[in-house]
Amino acid sequence: MTTESKSEQLHIPEDLNYECTGCGKCCGGWSVPLTEEDYVRIADIDWAKEADRYFGKNLFRELRDYESQNTPYTHAIKEGDSGHCPFLYDNLCFIHSKFDSKTKPSICQLFPYSFNKTPSGTYATISFYSMGAVNNSGKALVDQREYLEGKLAEFNALYPNHEPNWSQIQLSTGIPLTWEKYLEHEEKLIAYIRDRSLSLEQRFVNGSNYLARAMAEARGSSAAAEGALDSAPPLNWIDRHLLTALHKIYFPVDKLGRGEGDFNLNRFLFQVAFEGFFPGLGIRVPGKRYSFEELEKMPFPSKDDKDIEDLIYRYFFSRLFGKHYFGAGFGQLTLVTGFNHLAIVFGLIKLQSKAIAKVRGANQVSYLDVAAAVRQLEKRFGETSLDGMAAATFETLMTSSKRVARVLMHS
């Protein structure tokens, strides 16, 4: 029996289950991308012969150059009139039902599994755009190793050049970090997030404070003041602009144009420079805009609702375990900024969930409100990128554990 090398190991997270629930909700909100092989295989079928509803329909389109750049995709299935894939029928994939799973687009065959290759092996996670992932349905992932190894083989075939660059990771700007040292920090961070004796807010603040101490130690300086929830002052003007700018990206109300889904430094600086003349600060949802003060008054029930607490824990644990938050996993951010960004994103989930509840006339947040916020965020994470200038702005704005405490206390 051959011994699997360290870089070839498949790491599977505990605490996460998955099974498709057949709800059909994953099959909407985007044009499904196709490789050239997918396109030839699927477009070659006479779909009008299979179902009258496809008669005269143009089901496919070529991807634009900027859409296909650095991807294996050449075409896409057009969204149907409802915003869902036209092959979604009675909440089931018509391609799969008429033929088999191998006829579906490659990306659909992989969904919702995600794989991230690192120096210590490949880490498997699942997309929380799937309701099966949100509801933790089905068998534990650790009990699906053989199936996941098959999915990893499919992933490697689809992305043969997937070689994320982890050689330049940093604890904070100017502080290089070895992979082995990172794994030590990660073990601590996951332990903080798993501490169910504390509120989710306190777990994130504890993780942020731990990294602040590690940063000070690496620089040979005395530790700066750490964030504290109970004594956190109200949101300051930069906090408000930052949350507004991030919310526009992660929870857009209007359909975003090309490049508008990325963190735009110029738009952010414009908001800051013209704060007194800019009326749009706050959380915008369809038909309404809520101020931060208004949303802060509504309690967020993560302490009392174990289902909500578990959903949020699993979502952020998945991000941490899969390394989808710093370095080659997200914008080449440093570890400190990557973790603090996750903490601030938790604040955005709270604000968005409250806004959704208010729109439907409720006076408290429900599990479905949080699930809707998490699913929208997960979709946007997959569509958002950070260029060098935007990443540098993140590094400037998200190194402070005190900002983390303010955002989590007042969101």
C-alpha positions in Angstrom: 0.0 0.0 0.0 1.4 3.4 -1.0 1.7 6.1 1.6 -0.2 9.3 0.6 2.1 12.3 0.5 1.3 15.2 2.8 0.4 17.5 -0.2 -2.0 14.8 -1.6 -4.0 14.2 1.6 -7.7 15.0 1.5 -8.9 16.7 4.7 -12.6 16.5 5.4 -14.2 18.7 8.1 -16.1 17.4 11.1 -19.4 19.1 12.1 -20.6 19.4 8.5 -23.2 17.1 6.8 -24.6 17.2 3.3 -27.3 15.6 1.2 -29.2 17.2 -1.6 -32.7 18.1 -0.5 -34.1 18.4 -4.0 -35.4 22.0 -3.3 -34.1 23.4 -6.6 -33.0 26.6 -5.0 -29.4 26.2 -6.1 -30.3 26.3 -9.7 -31.1 30.0 -10.0 -29.5 33.4 -9.9 -26.8 32.8 -12.5 -26.0 31.6 -15.9 -24.6 28.1 -15.5 -21.1 28.0 -17.1 -20.2 25.2 -19.5 -16.8 23.9 -20.7 -16.5 23.3 -24.4 -17.0 19.6 -23.8 -20.1 20.4 -21.7 -21.5 22.6 -24.4 -21.0 20.1 -27.2 -22.5 17.3 -25.1 -25.6 19.2 -24.0 -26.3 21.4 -26.9 -26.1 18.5 -29.3 -29.3 17.1 -27.7 -32.6 18.1 -29.4 -34.3 19.5 -26.4 -37.5 20.4 -28.2 -37.9 16.7 -28.9 -37.5 16.0 -25.2 -40.1 18.6 -24.1 -42.3 21.1 -26.0 -41.3 23.9 -23.7 -37.9 24.1 -25.3 -39.3 24.5 -28.8 -37.8 27.6 -30.5 -35.8 28.5 -27.3 -32.2 29.6 -27.5 -30.8 27.9 -24.4 -27.1 28.7 -24.6 -24.8 31.7 -25.1 -21.1 32.2 -25.6 -19.3 33.7 -22.6 -17.8 37.1 -23.0 -14.0 37.3 -22.9 -13.9 38.8 -19.4 -16.3 36.0 -18.2 -14.2 33.1 -19.5 -10.8 34.6 -18.7 -8.7 32.2 -16.5 -11.5 29.6 -16.4 -12.2 26.4 -18.3 -15.6 27.7 -19.5 -16.6 28.8 -23.0 -20.4 29.0 -22.9 -23.3 29.2 -20.5 -26.9 28.1 -20.1 -29.1 31.2 -20.3 -31.2 32.0 -17.3 -34.9 31.3 -17.8 -37.6 33.9 -17.5 -37.9 33.0 -13.8 -34.2 33.6 -13.2 -33.7 29.8 -12.8 -31.9 27.4 -15.1 -34.4 26.5 -17.9 -33.5 22.8 -17.2 -34.9 23.1 -13.7 -38.3 21.4 -13.9 -40.5 20.4 -10.9 -37.4 21.3 -8.7 -35.4 18.6 -10.4 -32.7 18.8 -13.1 -34.3 17.8 -16.4 -30.9 16.9 -17.9 -30.3 14.5 -15.1 -33.8 13.0 -15.1 -33.8 12.4 -18.9 -30.2 11.1 -19.1 -27.9 10.8 -16.1 -25.7 12.9 -13.7 -22.7 12.7 -16.1 -24.7 14.5 -18.8 -25.1 17.6 -16.6 -22.6 20.5 -16.8 -19.4 19.8 -15.0 -19.9 22.5 -12.4 -23.3 21.1 -11.5 -21.8 17.7 -11.1 -19.3 19.1 -8.6 -21.7 21.4 -6.7 -21.8 22.0 -3.7 -18.3 20.6 -3.1 -15.3 22.8 -2.9 -11.6 21.9 -2.8 -8.7 24.0 -1.9 -5.2 22.7 -2.5 -2.5 23.7 0.1 1.0 22.6 1.2 -0.6 20.3 3.8 -3.2 18.7 1.5 -6.5 19.5 -0.2 -9.3 20.7 2.1 -12.8 19.8 1.2 -15.8 22.0 2.1 -19.3 22.7 0.8 -21.1 25.7 -0.5 -23.7 27.2 1.8 -25.6 28.4 -1.2 -27.1 24.9 -1.0 -30.0 24.4 1.3 -28.7 21.0 2.1 -25.5 22.6 3.5 -27.5 25.4 5.3 -29.7 22.8 7.0 -26.9 20.3 7.7 -28.9 17.6 6.0 -27.8 14.0 5.4 -24.7 12.1 6.3 -21.5 13.6 7.8 -18.9 14.5 5.2 -16.4 12.5 7.2 -18.5 9.4 6.4 -18.4 10.2 2.6 -14.7 10.0 2.0 -14.8 7.6 -1.0 -17.4 9.8 -2.7 -15.5 13.0 -1.9 -12.3 11.5 -3.3 -14.2 10.8 -6.5 -15.4 14.4 -6.6 -11.9 15.6 -6.0 -10.8 13.6 -9.1 -13.5 15.4 -11.1 -12.4 18.7 -9.7 -8.7 18.0 -10.7 -9.8 17.0 -14.2 -11.9 20.2 -14.6 -9.1 22.5 -13.1 -5.8 20.7 -14.0 -3.9 23.9 -13.4 -5.3 24.7 -10.0 -2.2 25.5 -8.1 -2.9 28.2 -5.5 0.2 30.2 -4.4 0.6 29.9 -0.7 4.3 30.9 -0.7 3.7 34.5 0.2 1.3 34.3 3.2 1.7 36.8 6.0 0.5 37.2 9.5 0.1 40.9 8.9 1.6 43.3 6.4 5.4 42.8 6.4 5.3 39.7 8.7 5.9 36.5 6.7 4.3 33.4 7.9 5.4 29.8 7.4 2.7 27.3 6.6 3.5 25.3 9.7 3.1 28.4 11.9 -0.2 29.2 10.1 -1.6 25.8 11.0 -0.8 26.5 14.7 -2.7 29.8 14.5 -5.6 28.1 12.7 -5.9 25.5 15.4 -6.3 28.3 17.9 -8.8 30.2 15.8 -10.9 27.2 15.2 -10.8 26.4 19.0 -12.1 30.0 19.7 -14.9 29.6 17.1 -15.9 26.2 18.5 -16.2 27.5 22.1 -20.0 27.2 22.5 -19.9 28.4 26.1 -19.5 32.0 24.6 -21.6 34.1 22.3 -20.6 34.0 18.6 -19.6 37.7 18.9 -17.2 36.9 21.8 -15.7 34.0 20.0 -14.7 36.3 17.0 -13.4 39.0 19.3 -11.3 36.4 21.2 -9.8 35.2 17.9 -9.2 38.7 16.7 -7.5 39.6 20.0 -5.3 36.5 19.8 -4.1 37.5 16.4 -3.4 41.1 17.6 -1.2 39.6 20.3 0.6 37.4 17.8 1.1 40.4 15.5 2.6 42.5 18.4 4.9 39.6 19.5 6.1 39.1 15.9 7.0 42.8 15.7 8.6 42.8 19.1 6.3 45.5 20.3 3.9 45.8 23.3 0.4 44.6 22.6 -2.1 47.3 21.5 -5.4 47.7 23.3 -7.6 44.8 22.5 -11.2 44.8 21.5 -13.8 44.3 24.2 -17.5 43.8 23.5 -19.0 45.2 26.7 -17.1 48.5 26.4 -17.1 48.9 22.7 -18.0 52.5 21.7 -20.6 53.1 19.0 -19.7 52.7 15.3 -17.5 55.5 14.1 -17.8 57.2 10.7 -15.3 54.8 9.0 -17.1 51.8 10.4 -20.3 53.0 8.9 -18.8 53.7 5.5 -17.0 50.4 5.5 -20.2 48.4 6.4 -22.2 50.3 3.8 -19.6 49.7 1.1 -19.3 46.0 1.9 -23.1 45.6 2.1 -23.5 47.0 -1.4 -21.1 44.3 -2.7 -22.3 41.3 -0.7 -26.0 42.1 -0.5 -26.7 44.1 -3.7 -30.3 45.2 -4.3 -29.8 46.1 -8.0 -28.2 43.8 -10.6 -24.5 44.6 -10.6 -22.7 45.6 -13.8 -19.3 44.5 -14.8 -16.7 45.2 -12.0 -19.4 46.6 -9.7 -19.3 43.4 -7.6 -15.7 44.1 -6.5 -14.6 46.3 -3.6 -14.1 49.7 -5.3 -11.6 51.8 -3.5 -12.6 55.0 -5.4 -16.3 54.7 -4.5 -15.3 54.0 -0.8 -13.1 57.1 -0.6 -15.8 59.2 -2.3 -18.2 58.2 0.4 -15.7 59.0 3.2 -14.7 62.4 1.7 -18.3 63.5 1.3 -19.8 62.0 4.4 -21.9 65.0 5.3 -23.5 65.1 1.8 -23.9 61.3 1.4 -27.4 60.2 2.4 -27.0 56.5 1.6 -25.3 55.2 4.7 -27.0 52.1 6.2 -28.4 48.8 5.1 -30.5 48.9 1.9 -33.0 46.1 1.0 -35.6 46.2 -1.7 -37.9 49.1 -1.1 -36.3 50.2 2.2 -33.1 51.6 3.8 -32.5 51.1 7.5 -30.0 53.1 9.6 -27.5 51.2 11.8 -29.1 52.6 14.9 -32.5 51.3 13.8 -31.2 47.8 13.2 -29.1 47.7 16.4 -32.3 48.0 18.4 -33.6 44.7 17.1 -32.0 41.8 19.0 -30.2 39.0 17.2 -31.2 35.7 18.7 -28.0 33.7 18.2 -27.6 33.2 22.0 -31.2 31.8 22.4 -31.8 30.1 19.1 -29.5 27.1 18.8 -30.4 26.5 15.1 -29.3 30.0 14.2 -26.2 29.7 16.3 -25.3 26.4 14.7 -25.9 27.6 11.2 -23.6 30.6 11.7 -21.0 28.5 13.5 -20.9 25.9 10.6 -20.7 28.6 8.0 -17.7 30.3 9.4 -16.1 27.1 10.5 -16.3 25.9 6.9 -14.6 29.1 5.7 -11.8 28.7 8.3 -11.3 25.0 7.7 -11.3 25.4 3.9 -8.9 28.4 4.0 -11.3 30.5 2.0 -10.6 33.7 3.8 -7.0 34.8 3.4 -3.9 34.2 1.2 -4.6 32.2 -1.9 -8.0 31.4 -0.6 -9.2 35.1 -0.7 -7.5 38.0 -2.2 -4.0 37.2 -0.8 -5.1 38.9 2.4 -2.9 38.5 5.5 -4.2 36.2 8.2 -5.1 39.0 10.6 -7.1 40.9 7.9 -8.7 37.7 6.6 -10.0 36.7 10.0 -11.2 40.2 10.9 -12.9 40.5 7.6 -14.9 37.3 8.4 -15.8 38.8 11.8 -17.1 42.0 10.1 -19.0 39.8 7.6 -20.7 38.2 10.6 -21.8 41.7 11.6 -23.2 42.2 8.0 -25.1 38.9 8.3 -26.7 40.2 11.5 -27.7 43.5 9.9 -29.0 41.9 6.7 -31.0 39.3 8.7 -32.6 42.1 10.8 -33.4 44.1 7.6 -35.1 41.1 6.0 -37.1 40.5 9.1 -38.2 44.2 9.2 -39.3 44.1 5.6 -41.7 41.2 6.3 -43.1 43.1 9.3 -41.5 40.9 12.0 -40.1 42.2 15.3 -37.6 39.4 15.6 -35.1 37.5 13.3 -36.0 34.0 12.2 -33.8 31.1 11.1 -35.1 31.6 7.5 -34.0 35.3 7.6 -30.5 34.2 8.6 -30.4 31.4 6.0 -31.4 33.8 3.3 -28.6 36.2 4.3 -26.0 33.4 4.5 -27.0 32.0 1.0 -26.8 35.4 -0.6 -23.4 36.1 1.0 -22.1 32.8 -0.1 -23.1 33.4 -3.7 -21.5 36.9 -3.7 -18.2 35.5 -2.2 -18.0 33.3 -5.2 -18.4 36.3 -7.6 -16.4 39.0 -5.8 -12.7 39.6 -6.3 -10.1 41.9 -4.7 -7.5 43.6 -6.8 -4.3 44.8 -5.3 -5.5 48.2 -4.3 -8.7 46.9 -2.8 -6.8 44.3 -0.8 -4.4 47.0 0.5 -7.5 49.0 1.6 -8.8 45.9 3.4 -5.4 45.6 5.1 -5.6 49.3 6.3 -9.2 49.1 7.5 -9.5 45.6 9.0 -6.4 45.0 11.2 -8.0 46.4 14.4 -9.6 44.1 16.9 -11.3 47.1 18.4 -13.1 47.7 15.1 -14.2 44.0 15.2 -15.6 44.6 18.7 -17.5 47.7 17.6 -19.0 46.1 14.6 -20.1 43.0 16.4 -21.5 44.8 19.4 -23.5 47.4 17.4 -24.8 45.2 14.5 
